Amino acid sequence: MSISVNQQAKVFHLQTAHSSYIFHVMANGDLGQLYFGRKIHVKDHYDNLAKRERREAMVAWGKDFDDFQPDNLKTEYAAFGRGDFRDPAYQIAAENGSRISELAYAGYHIEDGKARLSELPSAFSQPSEGVQTLTIDLADPLTGLQASLHYSVFEQEDVIVRSTTFSNLSDNKIILRRAMSAQLDLPDSRFQMISFAGSWARERQEVKNALKPGIQSVGSLRTASSHQENPFIMLARPETSEDTGDVFAFNLIYSGNFLDQVEVNHYDLTRVLIGIHPEEFAWTLDPNESFQTPEAVLSFSKQGFNQLSQQLTNFYANHLVNPRFAKQPRPILVNNWEATYFDFNEDKLLAIAKKAAELGIELFVLDDGWFGHRDDDHTSLGDWFVDKKKLPQGLPHLADAVHGLGLKFGLWFEPEMISMASELYKKHPDWLIVSPKRQPIAGRNQYVLDFTRNEIVDTVFQMMAQRIEESHLDYVKWDMNRYITDMFGSQLPADRQLEMAHRYILGVYHLYQRLIDRFPDVLFESCASGGGRFDLGMMYYAPQAWTSDNTDALSRIQIQYGTSYGYAPSMMGAHVSDVPNYQTGRITPLSTRGRVAYFGDLGYELDITKLSEKEQQEIKKQVAFYKRHRQLFQFGTFYRLQSPFAGDKNVASWEVVNADRTLAIAARYQFLNRPNPAYLRLYFMGLSPDRLYRINGSEETFFGDELEDAGYAVDQILDINQPMTASADFSAHLFIAQAVE
């Protein structure tokens, strides 16, 4: 059993395969955090971990609790205003205006398995998987507030999923002003906080900062997880590396405004809070109403970052991503966007599709511009009917022709958006999100539909469902190209306007779920101007996401490397595009572009009809190679070997290994060549130490431990004794380690 309870001492010990999470009920009824880390033995009590000392000049609870000073305690779910001056996990406002509450232990129950949440993306389990869920009920009799803390233990993946349900058991309204999904108090602050920041075209760049007294945080108020920050963070000991050391991971299964906050207090205690950003949030609970927070994913590794990422990857595949696609190989696609932009007709599209079929590509995706009168980005969003000027025989005719070539067919939508120059806006100008009597702000010449309103979601669903059904779509690319400004819900009363952002995201999830229920075999890919909504909430519905609009190979090395800490390679859309690159102007070899894109869901985003015969043959070879090793690239065990964010930042390398460790493919990327370099070696990981391997079909064989500890000698990139035919910069080399039978 993964959950042990000492009912007399009220100690709760949650165990995964390699970690323990322990808390208890304190004398005042509050929950005290005792331990989270490497797996330790179950005992009746942990008095040593619960020890506390009275300190001067601090608030104490009085005669019966003389040593109970909340400000220097580790707790599970802290309240506001009762002596703990750190930021709380929750806060309410009662009808009389009081913001003080006092949730005390009221009982617990344990269930086998993990059920899905009804309105939010969430983890799930099958009956045979041994998952258990602990629910702790807390109650405040004075206000009538009840909070149920949920802990689901995924033993084999070393993951604990937490969330909170608030219920109003009183006869009065209660307003939630803060409702975090999880809190974790740690006993010291000797950690680095690792987050992943950026902007459009440079998402998820690794950022490391040592903890210090006070608050450090990342978050978003853009009603999206955003390009700028990501809901995934880690806390690691300074000495932690890819293969050794303690590291904690925190991720949020949510796509809207979020806050990941780390606070160090004056006693060196570290508090982590994960959840909906409280800045633009409040939720009114009428009597007998409840509110469910999003789920937070917690994981711990004693064996460094690679092990942590692998735990999370396994968890996502088994317990988060749509089982229809979680372990299903993803098709190789070609997208017409950078080939045609808005300027296309059926003949031009079919020429690309025919060439794609010749090259072995499996899916043709028609991007922006097929609907309404969409000749530029000023018009037609919301008009999800075909532009007969471009496609006079209609979308089903094109789809049939593409399917007739043996290809799957996919289509781009931006369902949350509307253009003022659209038929939908003429009919329903009030469907726009806009603050009363103010001029709305455009983003990318477009505006946002109010997805808090069911009639709007219904209308968009009907339009999308008709296009999917009539064209027998195999794939949908769901884009979202701007953040929300002028946040106001025209159908919400004044005292509920702070519910708007969360209700909007619930509307997005509702549309996703309806489409998936209606079309279970359609593969959805999430996009938000590239990687602006690359989060677990999206992955629940769309098993892969467009990682970034930046397809420059060198930029993608950093983007995919940073993304890999918290997400799986199979989640990353990774495409080969034309050069000079549209985002950077950089010219990189086609081989390098392919060898970067292999480590994700491979696709092509260029006009393949205009390539030279030599380039076409190279793409044909890339496609064949990827198909041969697709299972390994998408679902193999991923290792980061050398970081582009550390050292001289000129080299990066990573590797994938199959389940029985008979095959590994490592890639080494060097941005700029250097004259007369030092000897180079590549150090593999994850091989069987006693097994022999050949590298790239070499005659010499190497034991796995030799390749890991002594390394494999890499030739210098440029041999000055050979004639130069191309630049030696921007190089990419693959090293295939095949076990000897």
MIVEX-923961 format. One record per residue (C-alpha): z, y, x; residue in one letter. Coordinates in steps of 0.5 Angstrom, whole numbers, padded with zeros to 4 digits, always signed. Layout:
ZYXA
...
END
This chain:
+0000+0000+0000M
-0002+0007+0003S
+0004+0011-0001I
+0011+0009+0000S
+0017+0012-0004V
+0024+0012-0003N
+0027+0014-0010Q
+0034+0015-0008Q
+0032+0019-0002A
+0026+0022-0005K
+0022+0021+0001V
+0014+0020+0000F
+0010+0017+0006H
+0003+0017+0005L
-0001+0013+0011Q
-0008+0012+0012T
-0011+0007+0018A
-0008+0012+0023H
-0004+0018+0020S
+0002+0019+0017S
+0004+0025+0012Y
+0011+0025+0010I
+0015+0030+0005F
+0021+0030+0001H
+0025+0033-0004V
+0030+0038-0002M
+0037+0040-0005A
+0034+0045-0009N
+0029+0041-0012G
+0023+0044-0007D
+0019+0040-0003L
+0020+0040+0004G
+0014+0038+0009Q
+0017+0033+0014L
+0011+0031+0018Y
+0003+0030+0019F
+0000+0027+0025G
-0001+0020+0028R
+0001+0014+0024K
+0009+0012+0025I
+0013+0007+0022H
+0016+0008+0014V
+0023+0009+0014K
+0028+0010+0008D
+0029+0017+0011H
+0028+0022+0016Y
+0034+0026+0017D
+0032+0028+0024N
+0025+0031+0022L
+0029+0035+0016A
+0034+0038+0020K
+0035+0045+0019R
+0040+0051+0022E
+0043+0057+0020R
+0040+0063+0023R
+0043+0070+0022E
+0039+0076+0019A
+0035+0072+0014M
+0036+0071+0007V
+0040+0065+0005A
+0041+0062-0002W
+0048+0063-0003G
+0055+0059-0003K
+0052+0052-0005D
+0046+0053+0000F
+0049+0057+0006D
+0044+0054+0011D
+0038+0054+0006F
+0034+0059+0009Q
+0026+0059+0006P
+0023+0063+0011D
+0024+0058+0017N
+0023+0052+0013L
+0017+0047+0012K
+0015+0046+0005T
+0009+0043+0001E
+0008+0049-0004Y
+0011+0055-0003A
+0013+0060-0008A
+0013+0068-0008F
+0019+0072-0008G
+0025+0067-0007R
+0026+0068+0000G
+0020+0065+0004D
+0016+0072+0006F
+0010+0068+0008R
+0004+0068+0004D
+0005+0063-0002P
+0001+0057-0004A
+0001+0060-0012Y
+0004+0066-0015Q
+0004+0068-0023I
+0005+0074-0027A
+0010+0072-0033A
+0009+0076-0040E
+0015+0080-0038N
+0011+0082-0032G
+0016+0078-0027S
+0012+0075-0021R
+0018+0070-0019I
+0017+0063-0021S
+0021+0057-0018E
+0018+0050-0019L
+0023+0044-0018A
+0021+0037-0017Y
+0021+0034-0024A
+0018+0027-0022G
+0012+0023-0020Y
+0007+0017-0021H
+0002+0013-0017I
-0004+0011-0020E
-0009+0006-0016D
-0016+0009-0015G
-0019+0017-0015K
-0022+0019-0021A
-0027+0025-0021R
-0025+0032-0024L
-0028+0033-0031S
-0031+0040-0029E
-0031+0041-0021L
-0034+0037-0016P
-0029+0032-0013S
-0028+0026-0009A
-0028+0019-0012F
-0027+0012-0011S
-0029+0005-0013Q
-0023+0000-0016P
-0024-0005-0010S
-0023+0000-0004E
-0015+0001-0004G
-0015+0008-0006V
-0008+0011-0009Q
-0007+0017-0012T
+0000+0020-0012L
+0002+0026-0017T
+0008+0030-0016I
+0010+0034-0022D
+0014+0041-0021L
+0017+0045-0027A
+0020+0052-0028D
+0024+0051-0034P
+0025+0059-0035L
+0017+0060-0035T
+0015+0054-0038G
+0010+0053-0032L
+0009+0046-0029Q
+0005+0044-0023A
+0002+0037-0021S
+0001+0036-0014L
-0004+0031-0013H
-0005+0027-0006Y
-0011+0022-0006S
-0010+0017+0000V
-0017+0014+0003F
-0014+0010+0008E
-0020+0007+0011Q
-0023+0014+0012E
-0016+0017+0015D
-0017+0023+0009V
-0012+0025+0004I
-0015+0030-0001V
-0010+0035-0005R
-0011+0039-0011S
-0006+0042-0016T
-0006+0042-0024T
-0003+0048-0027F
+0000+0047-0034S
+0003+0052-0039N
+0008+0049-0043L
+0011+0055-0046S
+0010+0059-0052D
+0007+0065-0048N
+0002+0067-0043K
+0002+0066-0036I
-0003+0069-0031I
-0004+0065-0025L
-0005+0070-0019R
-0006+0065-0014R
-0007+0058-0014A
-0009+0055-0007M
-0011+0048-0007S
-0007+0045-0001A
-0001+0048+0004Q
+0001+0045+0010L
+0006+0047+0014D
+0006+0045+0022L
+0012+0045+0026P
+0009+0049+0032D
+0003+0054+0033S
+0000+0051+0040R
-0006+0050+0037F
-0013+0053+0037Q
-0016+0055+0030M
-0024+0053+0030I
-0028+0056+0025S
-0036+0057+0024F
-0038+0064+0023A
-0045+0067+0023G
-0050+0070+0019S
-0057+0069+0016W
-0061+0065+0021A
-0055+0064+0025R
-0050+0060+0021E
-0044+0056+0023R
-0043+0058+0030Q
-0037+0055+0033E
-0031+0060+0034V
-0025+0059+0038K
-0018+0063+0038N
-0011+0061+0040A
-0006+0062+0034L
-0002+0068+0035K
+0004+0071+0031P
+0001+0073+0024G
-0005+0071+0020I
-0012+0069+0022Q
-0017+0067+0016S
-0024+0066+0014V
-0026+0067+0007G
-0032+0069+0003S
-0032+0074-0003L
-0039+0073-0004R
-0039+0068-0010T
-0042+0063-0005A
-0039+0060+0001S
-0043+0064+0005S
-0047+0065+0012H
-0042+0069+0015Q
-0036+0064+0014E
-0035+0056+0012N
-0030+0053+0008P
-0029+0048+0014F
-0024+0049+0019I
-0020+0045+0025M
-0013+0046+0028L
-0013+0043+0035A
-0009+0043+0041R
-0012+0047+0047P
-0013+0040+0051E
-0017+0037+0045T
-0024+0035+0047S
-0029+0031+0044E
-0026+0024+0045D
-0018+0026+0046T
-0013+0030+0043G
-0010+0032+0037D
-0014+0036+0031V
-0013+0037+0024F
-0019+0038+0019A
-0019+0042+0013F
-0025+0043+0008N
-0026+0045+0001L
-0030+0042-0004I
-0032+0048-0007Y
-0038+0053-0007S
-0035+0060-0009G
-0030+0065-0006N
-0025+0061-0002F
-0020+0063+0003L
-0018+0059+0009D
-0012+0062+0012Q
-0007+0060+0018V
+0000+0064+0019E
+0005+0064+0024V
+0012+0066+0023N
+0017+0069+0027H
+0020+0062+0028Y
+0013+0059+0031D
+0012+0055+0024L
+0004+0055+0022T
+0002+0055+0015R
-0005+0053+0013V
-0007+0055+0006L
-0014+0053+0003I
-0017+0054-0004G
-0020+0060-0008I
-0019+0067-0005H
-0014+0070-0009P
-0017+0077-0008E
-0022+0077-0014E
-0018+0071-0018F
-0013+0071-0024A
-0013+0066-0029W
-0010+0067-0036T
-0006+0060-0039L
-0005+0061-0046D
+0000+0056-0049P
-0002+0048-0047N
-0007+0050-0043E
-0009+0048-0036S
-0012+0050-0029F
-0015+0045-0024Q
-0016+0048-0017T
-0022+0045-0013P
-0020+0039-0008E
-0018+0040-0001A
-0020+0035+0004V
-0015+0034+0010L
-0016+0029+0016S
-0012+0028+0023F
-0015+0025+0029S
-0011+0023+0035K
-0018+0022+0039Q
-0021+0028+0039G
-0027+0032+0035F
-0032+0026+0035N
-0027+0022+0032Q
-0025+0027+0027L
-0032+0028+0025S
-0034+0021+0024Q
-0028+0020+0019Q
-0031+0026+0015L
-0038+0023+0015T
-0035+0016+0013N
-0031+0019+0007F
-0037+0024+0005Y
-0042+0018+0004A
-0037+0013+0001N
-0033+0018-0004H
-0036+0025-0005L
-0044+0024-0004V
-0048+0022-0010N
-0048+0014-0009P
-0055+0014-0011R
-0057+0018-0005F
-0051+0017-0001A
-0054+0011+0004K
-0061+0012+0001Q
-0066+0014+0007P
-0069+0021+0006R
-0076+0022+0005P
-0080+0026+0011I
-0083+0032+0007L
-0088+0038+0008V
-0086+0044+0005N
-0092+0049+0004N
-0088+0056+0005W
-0089+0058+0012E
-0096+0055+0011A
-0098+0059+0005T
-0093+0064+0003Y
-0095+0066-0004F
-0102+0065-0003D
-0105+0059-0005F
-0109+0055-0010N
-0109+0048-0012E
-0114+0046-0007D
-0110+0049-0001K
-0104+0045-0003L
-0108+0039-0004L
-0111+0040+0003A
-0104+0040+0006I
-0102+0034+0001A
-0108+0030+0004K
-0107+0031+0011K
-0099+0030+0010A
-0101+0023+0007A
-0106+0022+0013E
-0100+0023+0018L
-0095+0019+0014G
-0091+0024+0011I
-0088+0022+0005E
-0086+0028+0000L
-0090+0034-0001F
-0086+0040-0004V
-0089+0046-0007L
-0084+0052-0006D
-0084+0059-0008D
-0090+0062-0012G
-0092+0057-0017W
-0089+0060-0023F
-0090+0066-0028G
-0094+0072-0024H
-0091+0071-0018R
-0095+0074-0012D
-0089+0077-0009D
-0082+0077-0009D
-0081+0083-0014H
-0083+0079-0020T
-0082+0073-0025S
-0075+0069-0023L
-0073+0066-0029G
-0080+0065-0032D
-0080+0057-0030W
-0087+0056-0033F
-0093+0055-0029V
-0098+0061-0026D
-0105+0059-0029K
-0108+0064-0025K
-0106+0059-0019K
-0106+0053-0022L
-0111+0053-0028P
-0110+0046-0029Q
-0103+0046-0030G
-0097+0043-0026L
-0097+0036-0028P
-0105+0036-0026H
-0102+0038-0019L
-0097+0033-0019A
-0101+0027-0021D
-0106+0029-0015A
-0100+0029-0010V
-0097+0022-0013H
-0104+0019-0013G
-0104+0020-0005L
-0098+0016-0005G
-0094+0022-0004L
-0087+0024-0008K
-0088+0031-0011F
-0082+0036-0010G
-0081+0043-0013L
-0077+0049-0012W
-0073+0053-0017F
-0068+0059-0016E
-0065+0058-0023P
-0059+0063-0022E
-0064+0069-0021M
-0068+0073-0025I
-0073+0079-0024S
-0073+0085-0028M
-0081+0084-0028A
-0080+0078-0032S
-0081+0075-0039E
-0074+0073-0039L
-0071+0080-0038Y
-0076+0083-0043K
-0072+0078-0048K
-0065+0078-0045H
-0064+0084-0041P
-0056+0083-0043D
-0056+0076-0039W
-0056+0080-0032L
-0050+0081-0029I
-0048+0088-0028V
-0042+0093-0029S
-0042+0097-0035P
-0046+0104-0035K
-0048+0102-0027R
-0055+0101-0024Q
-0055+0094-0022P
-0056+0093-0014I
-0062+0089-0012A
-0062+0083-0007G
-0068+0081-0005R
-0071+0085-0011N
-0068+0080-0015Q
-0061+0080-0020Y
-0057+0074-0022V
-0056+0071-0029L
-0049+0071-0032D
-0048+0063-0031F
-0041+0064-0035T
-0045+0064-0041R
-0047+0057-0044N
-0053+0060-0048E
-0056+0062-0041I
-0055+0055-0038V
-0058+0052-0044D
-0064+0056-0043T
-0065+0055-0036V
-0063+0047-0037F
-0069+0047-0042Q
-0074+0050-0038M
-0072+0046-0031M
-0072+0039-0035A
-0079+0041-0038Q
-0082+0042-0031R
-0078+0036-0028I
-0080+0031-0034E
-0088+0033-0035E
-0089+0033-0027S
-0085+0027-0026H
-0081+0030-0020L
-0078+0026-0015D
-0075+0032-0011Y
-0072+0039-0013V
-0070+0045-0008K
-0065+0049-0011W
-0065+0056-0008D
-0060+0062-0008M
-0063+0068-0005N
-0057+0073-0006R
-0050+0074-0007Y
-0047+0077-0013I
-0045+0084-0014T
-0043+0088-0020D
-0039+0083-0022M
-0037+0083-0029F
-0038+0078-0035G
-0040+0082-0041S
-0037+0076-0046Q
-0030+0076-0042L
-0025+0081-0045P
-0022+0086-0040A
-0016+0082-0038D
-0020+0076-0036R
-0025+0079-0032Q
-0022+0076-0025L
-0024+0069-0028E
-0031+0071-0027M
-0033+0069-0020A
-0030+0062-0022H
-0033+0061-0028R
-0040+0063-0025Y
-0039+0057-0020I
-0037+0052-0026L
-0043+0054-0030G
-0047+0053-0023V
-0044+0046-0023Y
-0045+0045-0030H
-0052+0046-0030L
-0053+0041-0024Y
-0049+0036-0027Q
-0053+0036-0033R
-0060+0035-0029L
-0057+0030-0025I
-0055+0026-0032D
-0062+0027-0035R
-0065+0025-0028F
-0061+0021-0024P
-0067+0019-0019D
-0069+0026-0017V
-0066+0028-0010L
-0064+0035-0010F
-0063+0039-0004E
-0059+0045-0004S
-0061+0052-0001C
-0058+0059-0001A
-0063+0063+0004S
-0062+0057+0008G
-0055+0055+0010G
-0051+0061+0005G
-0048+0055+0001R
-0047+0049+0006F
-0041+0046+0003D
-0038+0040+0000L
-0038+0043-0007G
-0046+0043-0007M
-0046+0036-0003M
-0043+0033-0009Y
-0049+0034-0013Y
-0055+0035-0008A
-0054+0030-0002P
-0058+0035+0003Q
-0058+0042+0004A
-0063+0047+0008W
-0059+0048+0014T
-0062+0055+0016S
-0068+0059+0015D
-0068+0059+0022N
-0073+0053+0024T
-0073+0056+0032D
-0071+0049+0036A
-0067+0053+0040L
-0063+0056+0035S
-0063+0050+0031R
-0059+0046+0037I
-0053+0051+0036Q
-0054+0051+0028I
-0054+0044+0028Q
-0049+0043+0033Y
-0044+0047+0030G
-0045+0044+0023T
-0044+0037+0025S
-0037+0038+0026Y
-0035+0038+0019G
-0042+0035+0016Y
-0046+0029+0017A
-0053+0029+0020P
-0056+0026+0013S
-0054+0033+0010M
-0058+0037+0014M
-0065+0039+0012G
-0068+0040+0019A
-0076+0042+0020H
-0081+0043+0025V
-0085+0049+0024S
-0090+0053+0027D
-0090+0058+0033V
-0089+0063+0035P
-0083+0062+0031N
-0082+0066+0025Y
-0075+0068+0026Q
-0075+0069+0033T
-0082+0069+0036G
-0080+0064+0041R
-0086+0059+0043I
-0083+0052+0044T
-0087+0045+0045P
-0088+0041+0039L
-0084+0035+0042S
-0078+0039+0043T
-0078+0042+0036R
-0079+0034+0033G
-0073+0032+0038R
-0069+0037+0035V
-0071+0036+0028A
-0070+0028+0028Y
-0062+0029+0028F
-0062+0031+0021G
-0067+0030+0015D
-0074+0031+0018L
-0079+0035+0015G
-0085+0040+0017Y
-0086+0047+0015E
-0093+0049+0017L
-0100+0049+0016D
-0102+0042+0018I
-0109+0043+0016T
-0110+0048+0022K
-0107+0044+0027L
-0111+0041+0033S
-0113+0034+0033E
-0108+0033+0039K
-0102+0036+0035E
-0104+0032+0029Q
-0103+0026+0033Q
-0097+0028+0036E
-0094+0029+0029I
-0097+0022+0027K
-0093+0019+0033K
-0086+0023+0031Q
-0087+0021+0024V
-0088+0014+0026A
-0082+0014+0031F
-0077+0017+0026Y
-0079+0012+0021K
-0077+0007+0026R
-0071+0010+0027H
-0069+0014+0021R
-0063+0009+0019Q
-0060+0011+0026L
-0062+0018+0026F
-0059+0020+0018Q
-0053+0015+0018F
-0052+0013+0025G
-0045+0014+0028T
-0046+0021+0031F
-0043+0024+0038Y
-0043+0031+0041R
-0044+0030+0048L
-0045+0037+0051Q
-0044+0043+0047S
-0049+0049+0047P
-0042+0054+0046F
-0039+0052+0052A
-0040+0052+0060G
-0046+0056+0062D
-0049+0055+0055K
-0056+0053+0058N
-0055+0045+0056V
-0054+0041+0050A
-0054+0034+0048S
-0052+0029+0043W
-0053+0022+0041E
-0053+0017+0035V
-0051+0010+0035V
-0052+0004+0030N
-0046+0000+0027A
-0047-0006+0032D
-0048-0001+0038R
-0054-0005+0040T
-0058+0002+0040L
-0057+0009+0041A
-0061+0015+0042I
-0059+0021+0046A
-0062+0028+0046A
-0061+0032+0052R
-0064+0040+0051Y
-0064+0045+0056Q
-0066+0052+0054F
-0068+0055+0061L
-0071+0051+0067N
-0067+0053+0074R
-0070+0052+0081P
-0067+0047+0085N
-0062+0044+0081P
-0056+0040+0082A
-0056+0033+0080Y
-0056+0032+0073L
-0053+0026+0069R
-0052+0024+0062L
-0046+0021+0059Y
-0047+0016+0053F
-0041+0015+0048M
-0040+0009+0043G
-0043+0004+0047L
-0040-0003+0048S
-0037-0003+0055P
-0039-0011+0056D
-0046-0011+0054R
-0052-0009+0058L
-0057-0004+0056Y
-0064-0002+0058R
-0066+0006+0058I
-0073+0008+0055N
-0075+0001+0057G
-0073+0001+0064S
-0073-0005+0068E
-0066-0004+0071E
-0060-0006+0066T
-0054-0002+0065F
-0047-0004+0062F
-0044+0000+0057G
-0038+0002+0061D
-0043+0005+0067E
-0047+0009+0062L
-0041+0012+0059E
-0036+0013+0065D
-0041+0014+0071A
-0047+0016+0067G
-0055+0016+0067Y
-0059+0020+0072A
-0063+0025+0069V
-0069+0027+0073D
-0070+0034+0074Q
-0075+0038+0069I
-0080+0040+0073L
-0083+0036+0079D
-0086+0042+0084I
-0090+0036+0087N
-0094+0036+0081Q
-0099+0041+0078P
-0096+0045+0073M
-0099+0045+0066T
-0094+0048+0061A
-0087+0052+0062S
-0081+0048+0064A
-0077+0052+0059D
-0074+0049+0052F
-0074+0042+0054S
-0072+0036+0050A
-0071+0029+0053H
-0069+0023+0049L
-0066+0017+0052F
-0066+0010+0048I
-0061+0005+0050A
-0063-0002+0047Q
-0058-0007+0048A
-0061-0013+0052V
-0061-0020+0048E
END
